[in-house]
Amino acid sequence: MGIRVAVLLLVVSVSLTEAAGCIPTTSPWCYKNSTLPEEDFMCKWDKRNPKENQTHTLFIWDSEKKSLIMCANSGDHSKRYIFLEELGITSRNMDIWVQTQVGNLTCNSSKISVILECLVKYSAPQITRMKRSAGTLFLKLDKPKDNKSVKYEIRWRERGSEWQNATFETEDSTSQDSYKLHLQKQTIYQIQLRRQAKLQPHLCKDSLQTLWSDWSPVVDVPLEISLPLVRPLVEQWTNGTRHINLTWDEPSAEESVGGVWYKLSVNVWPCEKPKRKEKPTLDRTYKTSITYSEARISIIATNKVGSSPPREIIIPAVKHLSNCDKPSNFTQDYQTCLEWYKLENGETRPSTVNSSGKKSFKDIEKGVEKFVRHYYFLHIMRKKHLQTVDMCPFYSEQGAPIKGPGNVNISNVTHESAVVSWLSIPVAEQRGFLLHYLIWISGQGNTTLHEVQANETSFKIKNLHPGTSYTVSIAGETMAGKGPNSTVNFETHSEEMGLSWQDQTILIVCVVALLCTIICSVAVRRGNRRNRYISAAP
């Protein structure tokens, strides 16, 4: 009977207190942010009393020694830091509650009975890196500051669907935590993680005291990023400078979730290493000026789960000249770059290219291999404006060709003319600048000589005699002399033949076809006439 009266009086007093304006706070929740022994604690609670001028006092009671450990006034605040110096031992059971005072009224929150050493709440995990490849998502996570092993919970879903959950544990380490999650290849996902400290099992047996961190923010996981699709290059030439405008398409919406940025590596000045833009760019266009030499630009697209392979754009050099005047002596006070390389086949730029910002053309002219064609560019830079002021093929020393023209052939032979054709001498076998081709025509004891420009590959021979055998010899010549001859023999047609055998064959075929047509036509007409006579008979 006495207990019932006491409970009734307590209920009445609480009701009267609340009615009078004192509403207790929620029960406090206390924790520290790591398992480090020197870590201080934090206690928080929620106010349920909207009135102002209320004071909160945090009480901590040692349940084992039956003594008050601390009574800390936090004023109007709803949290209180608890320093280790105030607590002493944290491995015993303690009762904790908050007393609220409004005017002359006081009210207490519900008590919690805990072992403070077991109350560890880590910060929400942060994803420091994501990489998606072949259906697998690789995650790198920040480590708790105590570098201890952790239990994680991860959840993932397709947008708008139900969450799927899994847990995993990590080991004690100073390196970042990691995890591999298998996903469908062509689907966008959302993920979240939280973590929990692994506590001393002999002390913290009650799993209810184990605290999870807050969930990390929801992160969208895009698809793997593909190579940027570069549009055709826009190029304008002005006085030794090429102005280029490079643009590329936006990735698909599934790849662009969370944003896409680009890193460019640019190599447009031959006398320095490729430069990578320090800051990624969100733009999908790049404008610059380049020289007449080869330039290279590399684009890497990056989204939240990785980077694409580099898209290499090679802007070839302008067409090589086959010959030119003596190199100019450019002496103006600009930053210069001399670039040179072998040009054995006359057109293709080799993989090995020499460059120097200090040497002049005279410095390199005698230092390269003899009888081998080289090519050089002279570039200048004025206020970051690039310009090619000179370009030319050159030899350190010229020699005569070591081979004659190839595949010499005679065609279109008549009784008084013929056409001789040939393949140019390869640049590697010219051994110098080819001035012209020499053509000797010998027949009936006479020889005539003709000079043909070096860029020609055929020549019509005229004023020949009918039914005569001729010998044609062709050789290339440089300033060092002529090379070996390439020779071919032929015979002109007799004058009375009139037509060549090819023309005669065509004429015979045409005559036979005409005769067949006439015969068939006559036969058809006779057949039609006979049919009319038969049908008209009585």
KEVEX-870019 format. One record per residue (C-alpha): x, y, z. Coordinates in steps of 0.1 Angstrom, whole numbers, plus 5000, padded with zeros to 4 digits. Layout:
! residues N
<site px="X" py="Y" pz="Z"/>
...
***
This chain:
! residues 538
<site px="5000" py="5000" pz="5000"/>
<site px="5028" py="5024" pz="5008"/>
<site px="5046" py="5017" pz="4975"/>
<site px="5015" py="5025" pz="4956"/>
<site px="5011" py="5058" pz="4974"/>
<site px="5047" py="5067" pz="4966"/>
<site px="5043" py="5059" pz="4929"/>
<site px="5011" py="5079" pz="4929"/>
<site px="5028" py="5109" pz="4945"/>
<site px="5057" py="5107" pz="4920"/>
<site px="5033" py="5106" pz="4890"/>
<site px="5013" py="5135" pz="4905"/>
<site px="5045" py="5155" pz="4912"/>
<site px="5058" py="5149" pz="4876"/>
<site px="5024" py="5159" pz="4861"/>
<site px="5023" py="5190" pz="4882"/>
<site px="5059" py="5198" pz="4873"/>
<site px="5052" py="5195" pz="4836"/>
<site px="5020" py="5214" pz="4839"/>
<site px="5039" py="5241" pz="4857"/>
<site px="5064" py="5243" pz="4828"/>
<site px="5093" py="5219" pz="4835"/>
<site px="5096" py="5193" pz="4808"/>
<site px="5127" py="5169" pz="4810"/>
<site px="5151" py="5164" pz="4782"/>
<site px="5157" py="5132" pz="4764"/>
<site px="5180" py="5107" pz="4780"/>
<site px="5217" py="5117" pz="4773"/>
<site px="5238" py="5098" pz="4749"/>
<site px="5275" py="5099" pz="4755"/>
<site px="5305" py="5087" pz="4735"/>
<site px="5340" py="5094" pz="4724"/>
<site px="5353" py="5096" pz="4688"/>
<site px="5379" py="5069" pz="4689"/>
<site px="5393" py="5040" pz="4710"/>
<site px="5424" py="5060" pz="4721"/>
<site px="5427" py="5060" pz="4759"/>
<site px="5434" py="5097" pz="4761"/>
<site px="5402" py="5106" pz="4742"/>
<site px="5377" py="5128" pz="4760"/>
<site px="5339" py="5122" pz="4759"/>
<site px="5309" py="5142" pz="4747"/>
<site px="5274" py="5139" pz="4761"/>
<site px="5244" py="5153" pz="4741"/>
<site px="5206" py="5155" pz="4747"/>
<site px="5176" py="5170" pz="4730"/>
<site px="5155" py="5197" pz="4746"/>
<site px="5118" py="5191" pz="4748"/>
<site px="5110" py="5223" pz="4767"/>
<site px="5104" py="5253" pz="4743"/>
<site px="5106" py="5278" pz="4771"/>
<site px="5137" py="5300" pz="4775"/>
<site px="5158" py="5305" pz="4807"/>
<site px="5162" py="5268" pz="4814"/>
<site px="5194" py="5254" pz="4829"/>
<site px="5207" py="5219" pz="4823"/>
<site px="5230" py="5199" pz="4847"/>
<site px="5246" py="5167" pz="4838"/>
<site px="5249" py="5141" pz="4866"/>
<site px="5272" py="5110" pz="4865"/>
<site px="5268" py="5084" pz="4893"/>
<site px="5292" py="5056" pz="4900"/>
<site px="5269" py="5026" pz="4903"/>
<site px="5295" py="5003" pz="4919"/>
<site px="5309" py="5027" pz="4945"/>
<site px="5276" py="5044" pz="4951"/>
<site px="5291" py="5079" pz="4947"/>
<site px="5286" py="5110" pz="4926"/>
<site px="5314" py="5114" pz="4901"/>
<site px="5304" py="5148" pz="4887"/>
<site px="5277" py="5173" pz="4885"/>
<site px="5283" py="5197" pz="4856"/>
<site px="5262" py="5227" pz="4847"/>
<site px="5260" py="5233" pz="4809"/>
<site px="5237" py="5263" pz="4811"/>
<site px="5212" py="5264" pz="4782"/>
<site px="5234" py="5242" pz="4760"/>
<site px="5223" py="5207" pz="4751"/>
<site px="5258" py="5191" pz="4751"/>
<site px="5287" py="5189" pz="4775"/>
<site px="5323" py="5178" pz="4770"/>
<site px="5336" py="5155" pz="4797"/>
<site px="5373" py="5155" pz="4803"/>
<site px="5391" py="5124" pz="4815"/>
<site px="5405" py="5144" pz="4844"/>
<site px="5369" py="5148" pz="4857"/>
<site px="5359" py="5112" pz="4853"/>
<site px="5389" py="5092" pz="4865"/>
<site px="5382" py="5055" pz="4857"/>
<site px="5358" py="5049" pz="4827"/>
<site px="5356" py="5011" pz="4828"/>
<site px="5329" py="5009" pz="4856"/>
<site px="5291" py="5010" pz="4853"/>
<site px="5278" py="5046" pz="4856"/>
<site px="5243" py="5061" pz="4857"/>
<site px="5240" py="5093" pz="4837"/>
<site px="5210" py="5117" pz="4835"/>
<site px="5202" py="5154" pz="4829"/>
<site px="5184" py="5177" pz="4853"/>
<site px="5166" py="5206" pz="4839"/>
<site px="5156" py="5237" pz="4859"/>
<site px="5130" py="5262" pz="4849"/>
<site px="5126" py="5289" pz="4875"/>
<site px="5121" py="5271" pz="4908"/>
<site px="5111" py="5239" pz="4891"/>
<site px="5134" py="5210" pz="4883"/>
<site px="5128" py="5177" pz="4864"/>
<site px="5151" py="5148" pz="4855"/>
<site px="5155" py="5129" pz="4823"/>
<site px="5155" py="5091" pz="4823"/>
<site px="5188" py="5076" pz="4834"/>
<site px="5212" py="5055" pz="4812"/>
<site px="5234" py="5029" pz="4827"/>
<site px="5266" py="5025" pz="4807"/>
<site px="5303" py="5018" pz="4807"/>
<site px="5318" py="5049" pz="4791"/>
<site px="5348" py="5031" pz="4778"/>
<site px="5325" py="5011" pz="4755"/>
<site px="5308" py="5041" pz="4740"/>
<site px="5328" py="5048" pz="4709"/>
<site px="5312" py="5065" pz="4679"/>
<site px="5334" py="5070" pz="4649"/>
<site px="5329" py="5098" pz="4624"/>
<site px="5309" py="5089" pz="4593"/>
<site px="5333" py="5072" pz="4567"/>
<site px="5344" py="5092" pz="4538"/>
<site px="5350" py="5077" pz="4504"/>
<site px="5384" py="5090" pz="4493"/>
<site px="5385" py="5072" pz="4459"/>
<site px="5362" py="5051" pz="4437"/>
<site px="5372" py="5031" pz="4407"/>
<site px="5348" py="5011" pz="4386"/>
<site px="5361" py="4984" pz="4362"/>
<site px="5345" py="4954" pz="4346"/>
<site px="5316" py="4952" pz="4370"/>
<site px="5336" py="4958" pz="4402"/>
<site px="5336" py="4990" pz="4423"/>
<site px="5368" py="4995" pz="4442"/>
<site px="5364" py="5018" pz="4472"/>
<site px="5391" py="5035" pz="4493"/>
<site px="5379" py="5048" pz="4527"/>
<site px="5395" py="5072" pz="4552"/>
<site px="5408" py="5054" pz="4583"/>
<site px="5396" py="5063" pz="4618"/>
<site px="5421" py="5084" pz="4636"/>
<site px="5430" py="5055" pz="4660"/>
<site px="5439" py="5033" pz="4629"/>
<site px="5421" py="5004" pz="4645"/>
<site px="5402" py="4975" pz="4628"/>
<site px="5366" py="4985" pz="4620"/>
<site px="5333" py="4969" pz="4612"/>
<site px="5316" py="4985" pz="4582"/>
<site px="5281" py="4983" pz="4569"/>
<site px="5276" py="4992" pz="4532"/>
<site px="5243" py="4995" pz="4514"/>
<site px="5237" py="5001" pz="4477"/>
<site px="5208" py="5003" pz="4453"/>
<site px="5198" py="5012" pz="4418"/>
<site px="5181" py="5046" pz="4418"/>
<site px="5145" py="5043" pz="4432"/>
<site px="5149" py="5006" pz="4443"/>
<site px="5153" py="4989" pz="4477"/>
<site px="5186" py="4990" pz="4496"/>
<site px="5209" py="4959" pz="4497"/>
<site px="5232" py="4955" pz="4527"/>
<site px="5265" py="4938" pz="4535"/>
<site px="5291" py="4941" pz="4563"/>
<site px="5328" py="4937" pz="4562"/>
<site px="5357" py="4942" pz="4586"/>
<site px="5392" py="4956" pz="4582"/>
<site px="5425" py="4951" pz="4601"/>
<site px="5446" py="4974" pz="4622"/>
<site px="5466" py="4995" pz="4598"/>
<site px="5478" py="5030" pz="4590"/>
<site px="5468" py="5026" pz="4553"/>
<site px="5433" py="5034" pz="4541"/>
<site px="5405" py="5009" pz="4543"/>
<site px="5393" py="4993" pz="4511"/>
<site px="5364" py="4972" pz="4498"/>
<site px="5353" py="4956" pz="4465"/>
<site px="5317" py="4957" pz="4456"/>
<site px="5303" py="4937" pz="4426"/>
<site px="5278" py="4956" pz="4405"/>
<site px="5260" py="4952" pz="4372"/>
<site px="5281" py="4969" pz="4344"/>
<site px="5256" py="4992" pz="4328"/>
<site px="5237" py="5005" pz="4358"/>
<site px="5240" py="5036" pz="4379"/>
<site px="5240" py="5029" pz="4417"/>
<site px="5238" py="5048" pz="4450"/>
<site px="5259" py="5038" pz="4480"/>
<site px="5263" py="5047" pz="4517"/>
<site px="5285" py="5034" pz="4545"/>
<site px="5287" py="5035" pz="4582"/>
<site px="5312" py="5020" pz="4607"/>
<site px="5315" py="5007" pz="4642"/>
<site px="5344" py="5003" pz="4666"/>
<site px="5356" py="4968" pz="4675"/>
<site px="5357" py="4971" pz="4713"/>
<site px="5373" py="4950" pz="4741"/>
<site px="5352" py="4918" pz="4743"/>
<site px="5359" py="4912" pz="4780"/>
<site px="5346" py="4947" pz="4790"/>
<site px="5320" py="4955" pz="4764"/>
<site px="5299" py="4924" pz="4762"/>
<site px="5266" py="4942" pz="4758"/>
<site px="5262" py="4948" pz="4720"/>
<site px="5235" py="4974" pz="4728"/>
<site px="5262" py="4998" pz="4739"/>
<site px="5281" py="4995" pz="4706"/>
<site px="5275" py="5027" pz="4685"/>
<site px="5273" py="5030" pz="4648"/>
<site px="5286" py="5061" pz="4631"/>
<site px="5262" py="5082" pz="4611"/>
<site px="5257" py="5071" pz="4575"/>
<site px="5279" py="5088" pz="4550"/>
<site px="5262" py="5110" pz="4524"/>
<site px="5245" py="5091" pz="4495"/>
<site px="5270" py="5089" pz="4467"/>
<site px="5260" py="5083" pz="4430"/>
<site px="5282" py="5058" pz="4412"/>
<site px="5283" py="5065" pz="4374"/>
<site px="5294" py="5041" pz="4347"/>
<site px="5330" py="5038" pz="4336"/>
<site px="5341" py="5068" pz="4316"/>
<site px="5350" py="5062" pz="4279"/>
<site px="5375" py="5078" pz="4256"/>
<site px="5366" py="5114" pz="4247"/>
<site px="5352" py="5115" pz="4211"/>
<site px="5371" py="5143" pz="4194"/>
<site px="5355" py="5163" pz="4167"/>
<site px="5374" py="5172" pz="4134"/>
<site px="5401" py="5197" pz="4141"/>
<site px="5396" py="5233" pz="4130"/>
<site px="5428" py="5247" pz="4117"/>
<site px="5438" py="5281" pz="4103"/>
<site px="5472" py="5291" pz="4090"/>
<site px="5488" py="5325" pz="4092"/>
<site px="5524" py="5333" pz="4085"/>
<site px="5541" py="5303" pz="4100"/>
<site px="5515" py="5297" pz="4127"/>
<site px="5486" py="5273" pz="4128"/>
<site px="5457" py="5283" pz="4151"/>
<site px="5438" py="5252" pz="4162"/>
<site px="5404" py="5247" pz="4179"/>
<site px="5400" py="5213" pz="4194"/>
<site px="5365" py="5202" pz="4207"/>
<site px="5352" py="5169" pz="4220"/>
<site px="5317" py="5155" pz="4228"/>
<site px="5301" py="5153" pz="4262"/>
<site px="5301" py="5117" pz="4276"/>
<site px="5268" py="5099" pz="4281"/>
<site px="5244" py="5109" pz="4309"/>
<site px="5252" py="5076" pz="4327"/>
<site px="5289" py="5084" pz="4327"/>
<site px="5285" py="5121" pz="4336"/>
<site px="5267" py="5115" pz="4370"/>
<site px="5286" py="5135" pz="4396"/>
<site px="5304" py="5155" pz="4370"/>
<site px="5332" py="5151" pz="4344"/>
<site px="5364" py="5170" pz="4341"/>
<site px="5394" py="5168" pz="4317"/>
<site px="5432" py="5168" pz="4320"/>
<site px="5452" py="5179" pz="4290"/>
<site px="5488" py="5172" pz="4282"/>
<site px="5501" py="5196" pz="4255"/>
<site px="5533" py="5193" pz="4235"/>
<site px="5534" py="5222" pz="4210"/>
<site px="5569" py="5236" pz="4216"/>
<site px="5594" py="5210" pz="4204"/>
<site px="5622" py="5222" pz="4227"/>
<site px="5605" py="5213" pz="4259"/>
<site px="5588" py="5184" pz="4276"/>
<site px="5550" py="5180" pz="4273"/>
<site px="5531" py="5203" pz="4297"/>
<site px="5501" py="5190" pz="4317"/>
<site px="5476" py="5217" pz="4326"/>
<site px="5479" py="5221" pz="4364"/>
<site px="5441" py="5224" pz="4370"/>
<site px="5415" py="5201" pz="4354"/>
<site px="5391" py="5218" pz="4332"/>
<site px="5353" py="5214" pz="4327"/>
<site px="5354" py="5229" pz="4292"/>
<site px="5352" py="5207" pz="4262"/>
<site px="5372" py="5229" pz="4239"/>
<site px="5408" py="5239" pz="4237"/>
<site px="5423" py="5266" pz="4216"/>
<site px="5460" py="5272" pz="4210"/>
<site px="5486" py="5281" pz="4184"/>
<site px="5512" py="5257" pz="4171"/>
<site px="5541" py="5257" pz="4147"/>
<site px="5544" py="5240" pz="4113"/>
<site px="5560" py="5210" pz="4131"/>
<site px="5542" py="5180" pz="4146"/>
<site px="5522" py="5187" pz="4178"/>
<site px="5506" py="5163" pz="4202"/>
<site px="5477" py="5168" pz="4226"/>
<site px="5464" py="5142" pz="4250"/>
<site px="5430" py="5143" pz="4267"/>
<site px="5420" py="5123" pz="4297"/>
<site px="5383" py="5123" pz="4309"/>
<site px="5377" py="5117" pz="4346"/>
<site px="5345" py="5111" pz="4365"/>
<site px="5339" py="5099" pz="4401"/>
<site px="5349" py="5063" pz="4394"/>
<site px="5380" py="5067" pz="4373"/>
<site px="5397" py="5081" pz="4343"/>
<site px="5396" py="5071" pz="4306"/>
<site px="5426" py="5060" pz="4287"/>
<site px="5443" py="5091" pz="4271"/>
<site px="5430" py="5102" pz="4237"/>
<site px="5461" py="5111" pz="4217"/>
<site px="5456" py="5137" pz="4190"/>
<site px="5486" py="5140" pz="4167"/>
<site px="5486" py="5170" pz="4145"/>
<site px="5511" py="5162" pz="4117"/>
<site px="5537" py="5186" pz="4104"/>
<site px="5529" py="5204" pz="4072"/>
<site px="5539" py="5187" pz="4040"/>
<site px="5577" py="5184" pz="4037"/>
<site px="5594" py="5204" pz="4010"/>
<site px="5613" py="5184" pz="3984"/>
<site px="5639" py="5212" pz="3980"/>
<site px="5644" py="5248" pz="3990"/>
<site px="5669" py="5276" pz="3990"/>
<site px="5697" py="5280" pz="4014"/>
<site px="5685" py="5282" pz="4050"/>
<site px="5680" py="5318" pz="4062"/>
<site px="5701" py="5333" pz="4090"/>
<site px="5676" py="5343" pz="4115"/>
<site px="5692" py="5364" pz="4142"/>
<site px="5664" py="5383" pz="4159"/>
<site px="5663" py="5383" pz="4197"/>
<site px="5635" py="5358" pz="4203"/>
<site px="5634" py="5324" pz="4220"/>
<site px="5642" py="5300" pz="4192"/>
<site px="5639" py="5262" pz="4188"/>
<site px="5658" py="5242" pz="4161"/>
<site px="5643" py="5208" pz="4153"/>
<site px="5658" py="5183" pz="4129"/>
<site px="5656" py="5146" pz="4120"/>
<site px="5663" py="5121" pz="4093"/>
<site px="5639" py="5120" pz="4063"/>
<site px="5650" py="5089" pz="4045"/>
<site px="5618" py="5082" pz="4025"/>
<site px="5613" py="5119" pz="4018"/>
<site px="5580" py="5123" pz="4038"/>
<site px="5577" py="5103" pz="4070"/>
<site px="5588" py="5119" pz="4103"/>
<site px="5607" py="5093" pz="4124"/>
<site px="5601" py="5085" pz="4160"/>
<site px="5635" py="5100" pz="4170"/>
<site px="5636" py="5138" pz="4166"/>
<site px="5664" py="5161" pz="4177"/>
<site px="5657" py="5196" pz="4191"/>
<site px="5677" py="5224" pz="4207"/>
<site px="5670" py="5259" pz="4219"/>
<site px="5707" py="5269" pz="4217"/>
<site px="5721" py="5254" pz="4184"/>
<site px="5721" py="5271" pz="4150"/>
<site px="5717" py="5255" pz="4116"/>
<site px="5755" py="5257" pz="4111"/>
<site px="5760" py="5238" pz="4143"/>
<site px="5740" py="5208" pz="4131"/>
<site px="5746" py="5209" pz="4093"/>
<site px="5780" py="5191" pz="4094"/>
<site px="5772" py="5169" pz="4123"/>
<site px="5746" py="5147" pz="4107"/>
<site px="5752" py="5116" pz="4086"/>
<site px="5765" py="5122" pz="4051"/>
<site px="5744" py="5114" pz="4020"/>
<site px="5713" py="5111" pz="4041"/>
<site px="5685" py="5136" pz="4037"/>
<site px="5675" py="5155" pz="4069"/>
<site px="5648" py="5180" pz="4076"/>
<site px="5648" py="5210" pz="4099"/>
<site px="5624" py="5235" pz="4113"/>
<site px="5633" py="5268" pz="4129"/>
<site px="5606" py="5281" pz="4154"/>
<site px="5604" py="5312" pz="4174"/>
<site px="5583" py="5322" pz="4204"/>
<site px="5572" py="5358" pz="4210"/>
<site px="5550" py="5364" pz="4240"/>
<site px="5538" py="5328" pz="4240"/>
<site px="5530" py="5331" pz="4203"/>
<site px="5546" py="5303" pz="4183"/>
<site px="5558" py="5307" pz="4147"/>
<site px="5578" py="5287" pz="4122"/>
<site px="5602" py="5310" pz="4103"/>
<site px="5621" py="5285" pz="4083"/>
<site px="5619" py="5248" pz="4072"/>
<site px="5639" py="5229" pz="4047"/>
<site px="5655" py="5196" pz="4037"/>
<site px="5693" py="5194" pz="4038"/>
<site px="5723" py="5172" pz="4034"/>
<site px="5756" py="5176" pz="4052"/>
<site px="5773" py="5163" pz="4020"/>
<site px="5757" py="5152" pz="3988"/>
<site px="5767" py="5122" pz="3966"/>
<site px="5755" py="5107" pz="3933"/>
<site px="5726" py="5083" pz="3933"/>
<site px="5734" py="5047" pz="3939"/>
<site px="5705" py="5033" pz="3920"/>
<site px="5687" py="5041" pz="3887"/>
<site px="5650" py="5047" pz="3882"/>
<site px="5628" py="5016" pz="3887"/>
<site px="5603" py="4997" pz="3865"/>
<site px="5613" py="5015" pz="3833"/>
<site px="5586" py="5007" pz="3807"/>
<site px="5578" py="5016" pz="3771"/>
<site px="5542" py="5022" pz="3760"/>
<site px="5521" py="5038" pz="3732"/>
<site px="5546" py="5027" pz="3705"/>
<site px="5539" py="5040" pz="3670"/>
<site px="5560" py="5041" pz="3639"/>
<site px="5575" py="5075" pz="3649"/>
<site px="5571" py="5078" pz="3687"/>
<site px="5569" py="5060" pz="3721"/>
<site px="5564" py="5069" pz="3758"/>
<site px="5589" py="5058" pz="3784"/>
<site px="5579" py="5058" pz="3821"/>
<site px="5597" py="5050" pz="3853"/>
<site px="5595" py="5050" pz="3891"/>
<site px="5613" py="5078" pz="3910"/>
<site px="5645" py="5069" pz="3927"/>
<site px="5638" py="5065" pz="3964"/>
<site px="5650" py="5094" pz="3985"/>
<site px="5674" py="5071" pz="4005"/>
<site px="5691" py="5061" pz="3973"/>
<site px="5693" py="5096" pz="3958"/>
<site px="5720" py="5106" pz="3983"/>
<site px="5715" py="5142" pz="3974"/>
<site px="5689" py="5166" pz="3958"/>
<site px="5679" py="5152" pz="3924"/>
<site px="5684" py="5179" pz="3898"/>
<site px="5669" py="5160" pz="3869"/>
<site px="5668" py="5127" pz="3850"/>
<site px="5690" py="5122" pz="3820"/>
<site px="5675" py="5101" pz="3791"/>
<site px="5697" py="5087" pz="3763"/>
<site px="5679" py="5074" pz="3732"/>
<site px="5702" py="5052" pz="3709"/>
<site px="5692" py="5039" pz="3675"/>
<site px="5707" py="5036" pz="3640"/>
<site px="5741" py="5045" pz="3654"/>
<site px="5729" py="5078" pz="3669"/>
<site px="5724" py="5089" pz="3705"/>
<site px="5704" py="5118" pz="3717"/>
<site px="5703" py="5132" pz="3753"/>
<site px="5673" py="5147" pz="3770"/>
<site px="5670" py="5163" pz="3805"/>
<site px="5637" py="5158" pz="3824"/>
<site px="5627" py="5176" pz="3856"/>
<site px="5632" py="5156" pz="3888"/>
<site px="5595" py="5154" pz="3896"/>
<site px="5586" py="5138" pz="3862"/>
<site px="5581" py="5101" pz="3857"/>
<site px="5574" py="5098" pz="3820"/>
<site px="5587" py="5113" pz="3787"/>
<site px="5574" py="5111" pz="3751"/>
<site px="5601" py="5102" pz="3726"/>
<site px="5594" py="5117" pz="3692"/>
<site px="5609" py="5118" pz="3657"/>
<site px="5617" py="5081" pz="3656"/>
<site px="5622" py="5059" pz="3625"/>
<site px="5597" py="5032" pz="3615"/>
<site px="5607" py="4996" pz="3621"/>
<site px="5638" py="5006" pz="3641"/>
<site px="5652" py="4991" pz="3673"/>
<site px="5660" py="5016" pz="3701"/>
<site px="5677" py="5015" pz="3735"/>
<site px="5666" py="5039" pz="3762"/>
<site px="5688" py="5046" pz="3793"/>
<site px="5677" py="5067" pz="3822"/>
<site px="5698" py="5080" pz="3852"/>
<site px="5692" py="5105" pz="3880"/>
<site px="5717" py="5133" pz="3886"/>
<site px="5726" py="5154" pz="3917"/>
<site px="5751" py="5181" pz="3921"/>
<site px="5777" py="5154" pz="3929"/>
<site px="5771" py="5135" pz="3896"/>
<site px="5749" py="5110" pz="3879"/>
<site px="5739" py="5076" pz="3891"/>
<site px="5736" py="5042" pz="3874"/>
<site px="5715" py="5038" pz="3843"/>
<site px="5683" py="5018" pz="3839"/>
<site px="5679" py="5005" pz="3804"/>
<site px="5650" py="4992" pz="3782"/>
<site px="5648" py="4982" pz="3745"/>
<site px="5619" py="4986" pz="3720"/>
<site px="5612" py="4986" pz="3683"/>
<site px="5589" py="5011" pz="3664"/>
<site px="5562" py="4999" pz="3641"/>
<site px="5566" py="4997" pz="3604"/>
<site px="5550" py="5027" pz="3587"/>
<site px="5527" py="5006" pz="3563"/>
<site px="5512" py="4987" pz="3592"/>
<site px="5491" py="5017" pz="3599"/>
<site px="5473" py="5002" pz="3629"/>
<site px="5489" py="4985" pz="3659"/>
<site px="5480" py="4948" pz="3665"/>
<site px="5458" py="4959" pz="3694"/>
<site px="5438" py="4983" pz="3671"/>
<site px="5436" py="4956" pz="3644"/>
<site px="5421" py="4931" pz="3669"/>
<site px="5395" py="4956" pz="3680"/>
<site px="5386" py="4964" pz="3644"/>
<site px="5382" py="4927" pz="3635"/>
<site px="5359" py="4921" pz="3665"/>
<site px="5337" py="4950" pz="3655"/>
<site px="5334" py="4938" pz="3619"/>
<site px="5324" py="4903" pz="3630"/>
<site px="5298" py="4917" pz="3654"/>
<site px="5283" py="4938" pz="3626"/>
<site px="5280" py="4909" pz="3602"/>
<site px="5263" py="4887" pz="3628"/>
<site px="5238" py="4915" pz="3634"/>
<site px="5230" py="4918" pz="3597"/>
<site px="5226" py="4881" pz="3592"/>
<site px="5203" py="4877" pz="3622"/>
<site px="5181" py="4907" pz="3610"/>
<site px="5177" py="4892" pz="3575"/>
<site px="5167" py="4858" pz="3590"/>
<site px="5141" py="4873" pz="3612"/>
<site px="5125" py="4893" pz="3583"/>
<site px="5123" py="4861" pz="3561"/>
<site px="5107" py="4842" pz="3589"/>
<site px="5080" py="4869" pz="3594"/>
<site px="5072" py="4870" pz="3557"/>
<site px="5068" py="4832" pz="3555"/>
<site px="5044" py="4833" pz="3584"/>
<site px="5022" py="4859" pz="3567"/>
<site px="5020" py="4838" pz="3535"/>
<site px="5009" py="4807" pz="3555"/>
<site px="4982" py="4826" pz="3574"/>
<site px="4968" py="4841" pz="3542"/>
<site px="4965" py="4807" pz="3524"/>
<site px="4928" py="4794" pz="3520"/>
***
